[in-house]
């Protein structure tokens, strides 16, 4: 992915229709704390995502959330470059 594509994805956007649909779905998973609407799930399916891929997206959100919570609790010192927070 190009730097521009990464920047867009951080704001849950993409010029690629399928990727944009996946990002919209993931955003709803995050914003509803794991309770996406039927419309969101169907939108991902209509964009060509299989049920397995949809579950993989949900699992990735869950793993990232778990990792963030445990790192916050443990006050883990990051050894990666800090990235400016993006609000999409």
N, C-alpha and C positions, 0 to 999 in steps of 0.2 A: 504494500500500500504506500502511496505517496504521502508526503507530509500533509498535504491538503486533505487527502482522504482520511487520514488519522484525525486531523482537527475536526473535520465534519462528523466523524463517527463519535468523537467525544461529546458532541452536542446532539447525538442520536439522529444524525442526518446523513444522507448519501445521495449522490447523483445516480447511483445504480438502483433501479426499482426494487429488485429482490432484496438487496442489502438494506435499503431504506425500510422495507416492510419488516424485516427482521429486527432492525433497530427500534422501530415503533413498538413492536411486540415486547422487546426487552425493556424498553422504557416503561411500558405499562406494568410489567412484572415488578420492576423496581418501585414505581410510584404507588402501586396497590399492595406492596409487601407480599407478593406471591399470589395475588388473587386477580389475575387478568380476566377481563370479560370474555364471554363467548365470541363476541365480535372480534376481539383482538386475536384470539386463537384461530378463528376462521380466516381472518386477514392474513395471518402467517401461512396457513394452509393454502389459501388462494394464490399466494406469492410463490408457491412451489416447495415450501418446507414440509418435510415429512413429520409425522408425530414423533419419531425418534429425534429428529433435529430440533423440534420444539422443546422436547424434554431436555436435550443437551443444553439449550439456551437457558432454561430454568435452572438446571444444575450448575451452570457456570455462574449465574447470579448468586445462587445459594453459597457456592464455594467462595466466591469473592467476598460476600458479606461476612461469612464465617471468618475468613482470613483477616478482614479489616477489624472485626470485633476483637479477635484474639490478639492481634498486633497492638490495637489501642490499649487493651487491658494490660498487656505485658510491657507497654511503653517501648516497643521494639525500635531500635535505632535503624533507620533505613540506610542501605548502602547502595541506593540507586539515585540517579539525579531527580531532584524535585521537579514536578510538573505543575504548571499553573492550572488551577482548578477552572474548569469550564462549566458554565451553566447554560443548558440548552433549552 
